[in-house]
Structures are given as structure tokens and as C-alpha cells.
Amino acid sequence: MAVSNQSTPIDIVWPSLPLAAWQDTYATLHLWTQVIGKIRLALAPKLNHWWQSTLYVTPRGLTTASIPCGTRNFQISFDFLDHQLQIDTSNGITKRIALAPRSVADFYQMVLTTLSDIGIEVQIWTMPQEVSEPIPFDQDYQHAAYDPEYAQRFWRILVQVDRVMTLFRSQFIGKSSPVHFFWGSFDLAVTRFSGRRAPEHPGGVPNMADWVTREAYSHEVSSCGFWPGGGSVVEPVFYAYAYPTPEGFRDYPIQPTEAFYSSQMQEFILPYEAVRHTDDPDAMLLAFFQSTYEAAANLGHWDRVALEHTQS
């Protein structure tokens, strides 16, 4: 059966996501994803750069993918179409929890109780990461908002970004991360590696142990991602950075013209609104990802011949 190419309105494919309109839901959902992400972190075998802890975009939401637990596997998925958290096990058990306004403490307890009821016991560190003024999950009755419309808008954007990032990732034959969602920083990212070790990272990420950051940045990287904003960044943005940052990086000419280097964030920024209003969002994003990668690779003297597909 042929796949329909019928155009879809821009507000569905690339919906607006003003930070002020959903910041309470954002804050709650951020913490819910941390609860689920920490369950995967606690049970999955360790991978380089903490890749065993991330979530992945699905046609319905976000998932842990398969997590080993004894002789069984299970996965936990956010479904932003039916607004449910779904737990599936390899021995045929399915449990669902409604995504609705409820406190982080209630969500945390409900998830762990549901897992225990089906024979999955797990303990996680209840302190949130990379958030200001963290409250332990089991004590957090402050964050309890869930607006289904804006949760779904956020996911719809992730679907598009995941698609474009996967295309960008396919052009690189060196070591590359999956396109994955980091629940600590609440962003979707993909990272390319030069193959060389990096100088020790100075650390200093809020509520994150320095040894964790140093493992994440043990090797030279060029990374790009999507972040819905927060703090002084009052709108969703695409970003790109290099570690270590090569000399001249901030002044390297990049595309598109709407992108700029943020001295505050120390990375290149492309406003989401510029992407959703352009005639060809895919082309604009790919230009941003590629040109910022070239800034890192050219200035950092990466072996691009060995790392990239040759053009036929």
C-alpha cells in the first residue's frame, strides 16, 4: 500500500510551543521522565557515556526500550496520544497508568508499586538531576500539572526532530550516539565523535556529580539537539556545541542566517520558531547541524575523510 504524501498543516507537524503556556506541565513531565529514566539506569548494563539511561522517541511518545530484569525484559513508555504510561513485559503482562494531573510523589509511588506488583523490584536515587531547587521524588507534591495538549505538542516536535537527526546521523560512519532523549537536561540529541580522547571535563553541572559529566565527555564530540527552553532561554531552541571547544569556534560561519552563537550558553543556537516558519524546515535544520559540525571538525582537525561517507 502506498504511503500518502498529503501535506499536513504546519501547526500539527511543527506546532508552536511557547514556554509560558506549558511551563508547569513541562516541569512535572521533566520529573516524571527522570523517574522512568532512573529505572532504566538502575537496571540496564552500563554503556559508554551513559547511553543505557536515555529514552527514545516512538510513534506514540517516549520509551525506555527493553530493560533486562532477571530472565525477563520489560519496557516503560509514555503514550502522548492516549495519555498513558504503559509497562510491557516479555511474559505478556501489560499495565497502564493514566497521564493526568498528579504529583511527582504520587507518580513515583504508583510506578514503583505497579512494577512491584508484577515482580519487578527496583530502587532509584530519588533526587532529581540538572534542575534547580530539587525535591526528592517521594516528597514532591509541588509539581502536579499535566496539560495533554502541550505534552502532545512537545512529542510531535520530537517526532520531527528525531526524523531529521536520524537522517543527519546517517551521513557519518565514525562513532555516533543514537538519537536519544536525555531526561536530566530534557533534550533530544545526537553526538558525533572524532575518535580521540578529550581533556578532563571541569564538571560543574547543577546537581550532577562531576565524575558523571567526565564520563559523558571522555572523548571529543560535536553534538546537536533540541531543547524546549528554560531559565533565561524563554523559547524552544536547537543547539550545537563541541567539546573541547576548538579555537575560533564561536566565529565560524554557520548556516542558516537565523542561527547565532550564544555567549551565555557557549553554543550555537537556532530558534525553533525560525524553523517552524521556514518553507523547508528539514533543509534549515540539516544546514544548521552540518555547518556547526563542520565548525567543530574543521577547527578541531578531525579526520573527516575517515569519518564521513564519500560522495559518489
N, C-alpha and C positions, 0 to 999 in steps of 0.2 A: 504494500500500500504506500502510495506517495505521501511524503510529508508536506503539509500545507505551508506555503511561504507567505500566506496572507499577513499583511502588516498589522502590527499591534500598536495601539496608541502609546505615545511616549510616557504618559503618566502611569501606565501599567508596567512597561518594560524597564524604564528608568524613573521610578516615582520620586517625588520630592520627599525630603526627609529633614525638615528644619529641626534643629536640635531642641529648640524651646518647646516644640509641640509634643515631644515624647520623652523628655529627659527623665521623668520619674519611671516610666516603663523601661527605658534604657538602663537606668541604674539597677533596677530589680533584675532585669533579664541578664545583665552582666554578671550579677552574683549567682543567679541560677546556673548559668553556663560554667561558672567556676566550680560549683558543687559537682556537676556532672563531669567536668574535665578532671577534677581531682580524683574521682573514682577511677577513671581510666589510668591516670598517673600512678595510683596506688597499686593497680593490679597488672598492668601491662609491662612486659620486659623493657628495660631501658634501651633507648636508641640515642644515637648521637644528636646533640643539640636539642634534646628533649622532644623529639618528634613523636614519641609514644604518648604524649599528653594532649595532643591537639584534637580539634574537631574538624569535620569535613562537611562541605555543602552537599545537600541532596536535592532531588526534585520536590521535596516537601519541607525541607528545613535544614537542620544540622544534626550530625550524628557522631558518636564516638567511633564508629565502625566496630569490628569484632574485638571483644576483650576476652582473654583467656581466664578461666576460673576453674581450677581443678581439671576435670575431663570435659567440662562444658565450655562453650563460648556464649557470650551474650553481648548485646549492644543496647545503647540508650540513645533515643533520637527525639529531637524536638520537631514536631509537626506543626508548621505555621499555617497550614491550610485548614486542618480540623482543630488546631489549637489543643494539642495533646502532647504529653511526654509519653513515649512508648518504649517499653522494655521488652526485648525479644530474646529468648534463649534457644540454644541449639537442640534442646529436648522438647521443643514445641510449646513452651509457655509464653504467653503474651500478657503484659499488664499495661494499663494506661492510667495516667494521671492528668486531669484537666489542667490546661494552662489558663489560669484565670487569676484575678487579683487575690494574692495570698502572700503572706510574709515570707522572707527568706528562711526564717526559723521553721515555719510550717512546711515549706517546700523541702528543706533539708531533712526534716524528720519523716515526712511522707515518703521520700525517695528511699531513704535507708531502711525504713520499715518494710516497704514493698519488696526491696531486694532481699531482706532477711526472711520474709515470708516464703520466698521461692528458693531459699537455701544459699543465698549469696551474701556472705558476711564481709564487710569492708569497713575499714576505719580511715578517715582522712583528717588532715590538719584543717581545722575549721576557720583559720584566719585567712581572709581574702588577700590576694596579691595585687600589687600595682594599682591600688585605689587609695585615695586619701581618707583619713579617719576610719580605718577598717573596723568592722564589728564582727566578731565570730559568728559564723552562720547560725549556730544554735541559739544565739542571743539576739539576732537581728529581727526585730518586729517593726523597724522603721521603714524598710524598703518592701512595699507590698503592692505595687502598681502593675497592671498589665492591660495595655490597650491593644486589642488584637489587630486593629487596622495598621498601627505603626510597627508592631512586631512583624507583620507580614510584609510591609513595605521594606523594612530592613532586609529581610530574607530575599525578597525579589531582587534587590540590588546585588546581594551576594551571589545570586544565581548568574547574573550577567558578568560580574567581575570574575567569578570562578571560570566562566567560559572563556573570557578574553585572556586571563592569566594562563590558563591551560594551553591556549594557542601560543602565547609568548614563550612559555616553558618548553614547548616542543622544538623550538629553534636552537636549543642548547644541548650539546652532547656531553658536557662536563657534569660534575656533581651538581645536582639541583634538589632543592626541597620539593615535597609535594606542594600543591596549592592547599593551604590549610589555615584554619581559624584558631588564633591564639586567644584563649579565654581570659588570660591575665590582662592583656592590653586591649582585648575586644576588637581585633582587626583580622582581616583576611590578607595573607601574604604569600609570596613565593620568593625564594632566595637562590641566587647563583653563587657558586664558589670558584675561586681561582685555582684551588688545589694546594695553596700554600698556607702554612700556619700563620696566625695573626699574633701581634703583640698582646700581652695580657690586658684584658679589658679592665678599665678602672672601676667598674661597678657603679653603685650609687643609684640604682633603680629603686623607687619607693616601694617599701615592703617586699623586697626581693633580696635574698641572700646573694652576696657578690659572687660566691662560687657557682651559683646557678647561672648568672649572667656570663661568667667567664667560660662555662661550658657551651653556652649558646653561641658565643662569638670566639670560639677557639681557632677558627680559620677565616681567611679573608672572604668577604662577602660583598655582593651587590644585591640589595633587597628592595622590593617594591610592594605596596599594599594599599588597602582601602581601610579607612578609619572613619566612623561616624562623627568624630569630633569629641570635644570635652575640654573643660577648663577654659583657657584663653582662646582655644580654637572653636569658634562658635558655629561652624558648619562642617558638613562631611567633606573629606578630602582624600585624594590619592597622594601617596608619598613615595619617595625613593631616597635611599641613602647608601653609603658604602662604609664598611669597617675593615681595616682602618681607613680613615678619610684621606685620600691622596691630595697632595699639594695642588692647588688650583681648582679643586672640585667645585666649589661654590660658584666659580666664574665660568665654568664650562658652558658653551652654548647648547641649550637643550630645546626640545620641542614639546608641546606647541607653545605659541606665544603667551598663552594664558598661564603657563607654569612659571614658577619663580623659586628662588632659594630663600628659605626662611631661616634667618639667623637665630631666632628663638628656638626653633625645633631642630636646627642644624641638619636639614634635609630639604630636598626639593618637594614642592607642593603643587598639586593641580586641583583646584576647587571642583568638587563634584558637580556643582551647578553648571560649570562650563562644559562638562562632558555631556550632561543630560540635555543640553540645549543646542549642541552642535548637530550638524546634518549627519555626521558619521561618528558616533561615539566610539565604535571599535577602533577606527583608524586613529582617532585622537589619543586613546589610551595606549595603543601599541606604539605610537610615536613617543609618548612620554616614557613608557617602560624601556624602549630600545635606546633612546638618546641618553637617558640617565644611566643605563647600563654601560653605554659607550664611554660616558664620563668616567665611571669607575674603572673600566677595563683599560682604556687607553692611557689615562693618567697613572694607573697602578701597574702598567706594563704586564697585563695578563697575556697569556699565550692564546690569543683569540683563534689562531689557525687550528690549534689542537682542540679547542673547546666548543667551536661552533660548526654547524652544518655548512658545507661548502655549497655554493650556488652552482647549479648545473646550467 
